[in-house]
Amino acid sequence: MLRKFFHPILIVVSFVVILSGCNETEREVNKSFDHTYEGIIQELSDTSYKGRLTGTKGNEQAQKYIEKHFERIGLEPYQGESFAIPYTHQFFDPDKQAYLIVIKTGTEERELIYGKDYLEQRVTESFDQTGTPVFVENNFSSVRGHVAIWNNGDSWNGLLNLNPMAIFIKKNDFTKHLPTGYHDIPVFQLSEEVYEWLNKNKNTVTEITIKIQMKEEQVQAHNIVGMLKGTPNQDHKDLIILSAHFDSLGWSGKEIYSGAVDNATGVSALIQLAANLKNHYSGHAMQPDVVFAAFNGEESGLQGSRAFVKQMDQHYDHIYAINMDCIGLQEGGDLLVIGDGAGESLMNQLQEYLTEHGVQAEVMPRGYSSDHLAFTESGIPAVTLGQSKVDMIHTTRDAPELVDHDYLHDIVTSVFNFVANSNHIELPVSSMETVVQVDEGFQEEIEAELNKMTLGDYQKYGNDKNSALLFKSEGEFDKIEEAEKMIKGLDIPETIQGYTFHRVTLSSNWSPNEADYSMIPYNKIHRIDSIDAADTSSLTFIYKDKSNVGFNLTLQREPIVYEHSDEVEGASEVETEEFHEDGKEYYLYKIDDLLMVGKELQVEGNTYYLQIYKGKVVTNQDNTSYVTIDWTKAQQDEALDFVQSLSLDTVIGGMGLK
């Protein structure tokens, strides 16, 4: 358990401003080293930094600025002789990415202007297609193979299941997203002016041409990390990490995304905490070492913080991390303490402390992506402090004048007191023991090897110096006999109400014992004979007819719960509604206008949770398959009739599950 590790004292923070004399040539430089919140936020948000995008000169300029602050405060470098710790970063130079959108009508051809008329939401590595537009109104199924044009900029994710050529969404303010991977279906934001022009001319638009060519580079980037060492006579087994990401989103066309709230506010808080904890450590015996990490690459997939976790010193027994991201916003809603998994106990502890000391805070177990995830993924207790209403981030409206410096000061003061009173840390995870140091090349080998494996496979991969124990607890089968051979006792019907078996994905609770690895050679895949049907956790079936229309049936032992996640771009809220008919209870899962049906079954004393939807069965080039969701809310009666026609009690009861 995480026990209360603070003493009941309150330290009133008087923030340190480091002063030094300067001559005429130093005046401009020293002006930038104002330690006030306002000075730091204004500086980092200046257009000369061009949005602090990782891999650019503006980002390097921000690195040097933060290094100078750490140096003047008197921090020590965390590793080596420099505050800058390098890592390899996946970089997309905004000026080297090629986008083209041309719209033809019967009388004109209009080439849209990047950054002004449109902005990418998610990208395909290489794309060159021409199609016709369809305005998504009530007929969702009509978008397949067309350019779907949608006037709801926040809820487009459900359209992907309908397999359009591309998706255009109307946005009053563009929201910048950095590429973190490639997708089959590109999505673009359209300005309100272009959307209205398209709508006005929709009867005369003949075609839309879309071209994308992405260029990815590997560059060296840096996290900026300093530290204060605890009392010299202690064994340095306790560590507190305070962090904030300093990168932002760069630019699109002529528009610069300055990132004042996201996250110059967090950097200003980090610098203030470093200055004041340095001052406090000078006059008080403090046991924990404290690391101050200005992370790079957060906006492009937490690249900097994930690299840092792999590089961390391993001699600490107890660690926790507090990350700050988007704090101090005027009318930004509640302060949130975000954490899950390894960070849950710390989340509750910090929320209680903040609230008791005058900063109202709420816990948020999940749904907020920031650098705390890099730590919790490795078993290290970590949380992020953020706010609940930050809709203006990732837009050009994210500016310094939105910051409430007094509120930001209150948050920092409370965090300071929490840390300053952490004279002994006793957390539920001795965290560094769970961190496996894996270089990036070996990690890529592991991922490639896992892709070769299927359900029931396991192997000892690598060599005596660098190894990993791998296994697969999930597999996809397109032949009934192979699935039944792997799952002992499973009996899959070849047909259900005229629909023929196409594919099943099986997930299980199986994992090999360590003894299974002890006597086997490296780099040879082994497979267990079978897995008991009682150890299956979920099964997803696809059945289809000769015209490739079919249904998806998911069966699992735990309730099916949908939670909206801000981590998924464009994710639509899934509404769940209970519905009763003829004494039977159903769950209606509604995504925008689309509909799926859920049901709870009791079979031979066991409870199963089902989800069913009907649509087109699509098989990708890599031979994976999925079913589009074609049911709409207006087809609720038809959907319920179909589910009843499947006689699922009989079907599931005959599958041999326990």
N, C-alpha and C positions, 0 to 999 in steps of 0.2 A: 504494500500500500504506500501511497505518497503521503507522508506525514507532514504536518505543518512545520516547516523548517525556518520560520522567521521568529524573531523575538519581538515583543510588543513595544517597539519604539518607533518613532516617526522622525525622519530626518528631513528638515526643511531645506530644499535645494536652492542654492544661490548660484546661478550658472556662471561659469568661468569664461571670461573673455581674455585671451592671451594678447598682451600688448607688447609692442616693440617699437623702437624708434625706426624711422625710415627716411631715406634720402629721396630726392626727386625721382630717381630712376625706379625706386621700389614702390612708389605711391600707388601705381595702378595695380600691381600685384597684390599688395597688402589690402587694398580695398576689397579684393575678392575673398579675404579670409576673415570676414565678419562671422563670428560664431553665433549670432542670433539666428533664430528660425527664419525670419524674414530674409536676412541676408543670404543664407545658404540656399533657400528655395528660389529666390530671385536669380541667383547666380546660375544654378543648375538648369533653370528653365529658360535661360537666355538663348536667343535664336542662334548665337554663335556655336552652341553645342549641337545644333541640328538634330535634336531629339535623342542624343546619347545612344544611338543604336549600336549594339555590340558589333565590333569589327570595323568601325568608322573612326575618323580622326576626332569627331566630337566625343565619342565614347572614351578615347584615349585621353582627351583633354579633361574629362570628368574624373578619370582615374587619378591623374596627376593632382587635380584639385583636392580629392579626398586624401591622397597620400600626404600632401602638405599639411592638412588638418591633423592627421594622425601624428605626423612628425612634430608639429608645434605643441601638441598636447603632451607628448612624451611617451607615447605607446612604444612597445617593442614590436618588431616584426614577428609574426607568428612562426614563420619558417625561414631560415636563412637570414640574409642581410637586407631583404627588400620586403616592403608591404605587399608588393604585387606578386601573386602566385599564378603562374601560367596554367592554362589548360587548352585543349583543342576544341574549337567552337565551329558548329555548322552555321554558315553565314550565307545569306541571300542579299547581295548588294542591290539596293532599290533601283539603282541606275542601270543594272545589267539584266533585269527581268523584262521580258518582252510580252506586252499585252496589246491586243488589237480587237476592237469591237466595231463592226461596220453594219449599219442598218439600211436596208434598201426598201424604198417605197416605189410606187409606180412612177413617181416623178423626180425623186431625188435619192442621193446616197449620203448618209451622214456617218462620219467617223467620230466616235465618242472620244472625249478628252479624258485621259487617265488622271485621277485625283480630283477632277472637277465634276465630270459627268458620272464617273463610276469608280469603284474601288473593289479589289478582290476580297472575298470572304474566305474562300478555301480554293485551293488550286490543284491543277493537274500538271504533271511534269512537262508534258508536251501535248498540245491540243490544237487541232485545226479542223473545225467542222462548221458546216453551214446548215441551218435549220429554220423552221418557221415558228413564230411565236404563238403561245396560247396563254391568254389571261386566265389565271386560276380564280374562279369565282365559286361556283357550286359543283362543277363537274371535274372533280379531281382526276378521274381516270383518263381524261383526255390529254394529259400532259406527256404521256409516254412517247419518247423519241423527239419531243419538241423542246423549245426554249420556254420554260415555265416562268411566267411573270406574275409576281405575287406582291400584293400591296401591304402585307404584314411583315415588316422587317425583322421581327423578333421570334417568329414561330414558323420556320421553314423546314425544319429537320424532317418532318413527316413526309415532305414531298420526295425525299430521296428514295423512299420505298417504291415510288411510282415510276422510277427509271426515266426521268427526262434527259434530254441531251445536255441541258444546263439549266441553271436557275438564276433569275434576276429578282432581287427583292428591293422594294422601295425603302429608302432611309432618309429621314429629314436631316440627320447628321451622320456622316460616315463614321463607322467604328473600325479602327485599324486593327488588323490581325496579322501577325507575322507567320510566315510558313513554318510549320513544324512537321510536315509530312505531305505526301501526295494522295489525291483522291481521284476516283473514277469520274465523278460528276463535279464540274466547277460551279462555284456560286459567286455571283457578283452583286454588290450593292449599287443601286441606281439612285441618282439624285432625284428629288421630287420633280424638278423641271423635266428631266428625260422621261420619267415614268408618265407624267401627264401628256407629254408629246407623243409617246408610244400609244397611250390609251386613246388619244384623239385621232391618231392615224392607224389604229389597229386593223381597219378594213382595207388599208392600202399597203401595209407593210408586207413585202413579198418574201424576204429572207433576212436572217441575221447570221453574220459570219463572226466566229470567235476564234482567235488564235492566242495560244499561250506557249512560251518557251522559257522555262525556268533554268537558272544557272546557279548551282550550289557550289560553295567553296569551303574548304577547311582552313581556318585562320587561327592564329594564336591570340587568345583573349586572356584577361586577367581578373581574378578576384582581388580585392584590396583588403588585407586582413592584418590587424594589429592585436596586441594582447597586453593585459596587466597580469603579472604573476602574483599569486597569493603570498602569504606570509613566508619569508625565506626558510623558516625552520620546519615547515610542514612538507609532507611528501608529495604534494601536487597530484592528488588522485581525484579531485573534484573539479569540474569544469562547467562554466556557464557560457553559453554562446548568445550574443546579441547580434542581430543581423537586419539588413534592409537591402533590397536590390536598388542599384543606381542606374541601370540601363533603362531606356525607354524605347519608343517605336520608330524613331527616325523621321522620315518624310515620305510623302507621296505626291509626285508632281511638285507643285509650288507650296504645298501645305506641310508645315512642320508640326510634329506632335511633341510638345515640350515636356509633358509628363510632370506637372507641378505636384498635383496630389498623388499621382502614380509615377514615381515614388520619391520625388525630392523631399516630400514630408518625412518619409521614413528615414532617409539619409540624414536630414537635419536632426531628427530625434537621436539617431545613432551617434552622431558627432557630439551632441550635447551630453549624452550619457557617458561617452568616453571621457570627455573633459571633466565631468563632475565625479565620476568614479575614480579617475586618476587622482583628483584632489582628495577624495574621501580615503582612498587607499594610503595616501601619504600620512594621514593622521589616525588611522584605525588599523588594527590587526585583522586582516581579511583572509580567510582560508582558501576559498575557491580561486582558481585562475579564471580570468574573464577574457573571452575572445570577442573582438568587434569585427564583424565580417560585412563588408560592402560587396554584395554579390553581383556578378554580371550575368547576362543571358537569361534572366527570369522570364522575360517576355517571349523568348523563343524556346520554351519547354524546360525551364528550370536547369539549364545546362551548367551554369556556374556553380550553383549550390550542390548539384549532384556530383560534379567533379570534385568539389571540396570535401564532401563526405568520404570519397574514396581516398583522398590525400591526408585525412586527419591522422594525428598522432594517436597511437593505440594504447598508451599507458594509463589512461584515465579509467577509474572504476565507475564513476557516477557523472552523468552529463545531463543537462537539459538545455534547450534552445528556445529563445523568444525572438520571433521575427516580426518586423513592423512593415506594413504595406497598406498605404492609403489611409492615413490617420490625420485627424485635425480638420476635416472638411466641414465647412459651415453647412448646417442642415443636412448633414450626412447620415443621420439616423444613429442608431445605437452603436456603441463600441462593441465589437464582437471579439470573443476569444475563440479562435478556431483551432480544432485539433481532433484527431481520432486515433484509434489504435493505440500506439505507444504514447501518444500525447494526451490521452483522455484524462488521466489523473492530474497532470499538470494544468490542463485546461480548466478543470473545476477549481483547483487550488488558486490559480491566478485570478479567475473571475470573482471568487469570493473575496480575495484580498483587495482587488480594485474597487469593488462595490463598497466594502467596509471603509475604504479610505477616500470616498467621495467621488469616484469615477464610476458611474453606472455602466455595467457591462453585462452582456448576455453571452451564453455559450452557444457555439455553432459546431456541432460534431463533424459536419462534412459539407461539401459543395462549394468550397472556396479554394481555388488553386493558388498556392504561393510556395515560397521556399521552405516552409516547415515540412512539406511533403518529402523533400529530399532526406530529411532526418528520420521521420517516422517510417519511411520505406525500409530503413536499415535498423529499426528497433530503438531509435533514440527518441526519448520524450521531447516533443517540440510543439509549439503553437505559433499561430500568427495573430497579431492584433490588426484588425481592419474595421471598416464601418459598413453598415448595412445598405446605405443608399448612395451608391457611387456610380450612377448611370452615366455620368459625364466623362469617366475615364476612357482612354483609348479614342477620344475625340479631340479636335482642336480647341474645344472649350475648357480643357483641363489647364487652368491658368493659376498663377500665384494668388490672385485676388480672391480666390475661393476658399483660402485657408484661414481658419480661426486660430491665431497664434496662441491665444490664452488657453483654449481647449487643448491644443497640442501640448502646451506646457504642463497642463494638469495630467495628461496621460503619461508624459515622460517622467514627471515627478513621482507618480505612483509606481512606475516600472523601476525607477531608481531605488526607491525604498524597498521594493520587493527583492531586488538583487542585493542591495547593501545589507539586508538582514539575512541573507542566505549563507550563514556561517557554516552550516553543515548540510550537505545534500544527501538525501536518502531516497532514491527513486526506485520504482518497481523493476526496472531493467538495468542491469549492469551493461550499459549499452554497447560499448566498443567491442565487447566479446562477440556481438552479433554481426559486426561489420566485416564482410569479406573483401579484402583488397583485390580487386580484379581489374587488370588493365583493360583499356577499351578494345584492343585487338582480340584478347581472349574472350571478352564478353560477346563480341560479334561471332566468334567461333561457337560459343555455347548456344546462342540464339539460332545459328544455322543448323547446329546439330539437333536441337529440339524440334526444328521444323521437319526433320527426317523421321521423327519418332511418332508413334501413335499410342493409343490407350494400352496400358500394360507393359510398355517398354521401359527399360531402365538401363543405365550404363555408368561406368566410372570413366569420366572423360578427362584427358590431359596427360599429365605425367607426375612424377614424384614431387616436383617443385611447384607445379601449378595445376591443380585438379579441381573438378567439380563433380558432384553426384547428381545425376539427372534422371528424371522419370516423367512419364506422361499419365495424367489421370483423366484425360478427355480424349475422345476419338470420334471420327466420322466414318460411317459405313454406308456403302450403297448396295451391299448384298446382305440379305437377311441372315444367311447361314454364317457369315463371318461375325456379325454382331452377336448372334446367339452362341457361337463358339466361345467368344470372349466373356459374355455375361452368362454365367451358369444358371440355368433355370428359366432364362428369358424366352418368351414365345411371342414373336411379332407376327401379326396378321398380314397376309400378302395383300388383301384388299379390305377396304372399309367403305361400305355403301357405294360400290362401283368405282372407287378411287384406288389406284394401284400404288403400292409402296415405292418410294423413290429414294429416300435417304433418312438416316437417323444419326443424330449426334448424342453421344453418351458421356455423361460426367459421373465420376465416382468419388468416393471418399478413400479410395485405395492409395497407399503409399508403401514403398518397400521398407523393410527393416534395414538398419545399418548392417546387420549380419549378411544381408543379401549382397552387399557390396564388397565385403571383406576378402573373399576368395576369388573374385573375378578379375580378369586382366583389364587393362586400360583400353578404351576406345573400341569396345565391342558391345553392340546392342543385344541385351537379353530381354526375354519376354516371359511373363508368368503364364501359366496354363490358362487360368480363367479368374474372373472376379465374381463373387457371389452376387446374385441379384439384389440381396438386401443391402449391399454396399453402394448401389447406384444412388446418386443424389438428384439427377435430372435426366430426362430424355426428351429430345425434340425431334418429332417425326415430320416428314414431308410426304404427303400422298398427292397424286395428280391423275388427271384423265389424259386421253389421247391428244387433246388440244392444249396441253400444258397449263390448264387451269387446275388448281388444287388448294390444299389447305395446310396450314402449319398447326401442329398440335404439340404444345409443351406440357410436360408432366414433371412435377417436382415435389419433393417432400416438405419443403419450406414454403410459407405463404409468398405469393408474388406481390412485391411492393415496388411501386414506381416512385422515385424521388427526383425532382427537378435538379439538374446539376449545372452550375455555371461553368464547369470545366468543358462542357460539350458545346461547341459553337452552334448557335441557332437551335439548341435543344428546346423542344416544345414541352410544355407542361402536360403530363398525362393525368387526366381527371379519372378518378375511380368512383363508380356509383353502384350501389347495391340495387338489385332489381328482383322482384318476386313475381312469379307467374305459375299458376296451377300448383301452388304449394312448394315450388322449387325456387332456390335462391341462385342468382347469377351475379357476376361482377361485370360491369360494362366499363372497359378501358377506352377513354376517348382522347384522341390526339388531334387537335384542331377539328376537322370534320370527319376524321377517320375513326373506325370502331373495331375493337377486339372484344371477345367475350371470355369471361373467366368462370370457373366453376370449382366447387370443392366436393370431393367424392370420398365416401367411406367404403372401403372394400376390404372385407375380411379383417376388420379391426384396425386397418391402417388408413390414414388420412393422406389424400393426394390433392394437389392444387394444379388446376389445368388452365391453359390459355389457348384459345383457338381463333384463327382468322383465316379468311379465304382470299385468294387472288391469283395472280399469274406466277408460275414457277419459273424462275430465272436461273440459268446456270452460267457462271462466269468462266473466263478463259482458264483460270486455275482449277476448274472443275468443282469449285464450291457452289452451293445453291442457296437460294432464299426465296421466300414467297412475298410478293408485294401485298400491301394491305389495301384491298379494294372495297371493303365494306365501309359505308358512310353512316353517319348518325341516322339519316333518313331510312336506312335499311335495317333498323334494329329488329323489327319483327321477322324479316327474312333471315337475319343472322341467328336469332334464337331458334327459329324453326330448323335451320340447318344443324345447329348444335344438338338439338333434340333428336334429329334423324340419325345421328351417329351412334346412338345407343352406347354412350361412353361407359356406363356402369358395366355392361357386358364385355366391352372391348378391353377395358383396363383390368377387369377381373380375370380375364383369360390370358393375361400377359406373363403370369408366373412371378410377379413381384411379391415381395414379402414385407 
